[in-house]
Amino acid sequence: MGRNWKLWLLTPLMLLTACGKPDFDPAAVAAHYADGSLIAQYTVTTHGDFYTEYQLSATVEDGVHTVAIVRPESVAGVTAVLQNGQTTIRYEDVSLDALLPQIDGCAPMDVLHGLLADLRQDLPVSWTMETDTVTLDYQETLSDGTELWKRAVLEADTLTLQSAEIYLDGDLLLALQTDRFQWTAAG
């Protein structure tokens, strides 16, 4: 019985720690976000040299991603339309083609667009599972050597985006917190 008693004691412990942890396949996230429509309301905070908070609303329909600033009041009503790598900024009757920063998904107006692209196209470099949430980490080295790191927190059962953080070379650049996120998968 010498060494077997340790195994006998460890087996129930291993079974107990495995119970209650649902299986998760990161590829399921890509399949879920492959195609669909979205209605969202969320807050983006910028960090770094200065702190700014934006409240935004967004829709995605037929590949067209439309983002409108709700707050702050000084820029409320400015809308960006992102489609096929092109961005158009609109305000009242004025519309112009615009260039967002070279790094996709690193500006308040395109952060959600960039996160959705990651969720649908890339497998995370790592992920962790909590009781109600799954955290996905995406990492990319840009052409200039800058490290871009994104962390997205999803509800475990519905894969609904709850929050995200974007880091450049380890420094927090943007944080996103959803108030409403209604993704309807196509098909």
TASULWO-V686042 format. One line per field, one symbol per residue. phi: phi as a letter, one per 40 degrees, with the letter a starting at -180 (. if undefined). burial: 1 if it has 24 or more other C-alpha atoms within 12 Angstrom, else 0. A space follows every 10 residues. Layout:
BEGIN
phi->???
burial->???
END
This chain:
BEGIN
phi->.dcccccccc dccccccccg cccbbdcccc cccdaibaba babbbcbhca bbbbbbbabb afgcbbbbcc acdcbdgcbb bbafgbbbbb afcbaacbbc ddcdgbbdcb ccdccccccc bbcccaabbb cbbbbbbbba bcdcgccbbb bbbbcccbgc cbaabbbbfg ccbbbbbcba abcbccg
burial->0000000000 0000000000 0001010011 0110111111 1111110000 0001111111 0000111110 0000001111 1100001110 0000000001 0011111111 1111111111 0101001100 0011111111 0000000111 1111010011 1111111100 0111111100 1110000
END
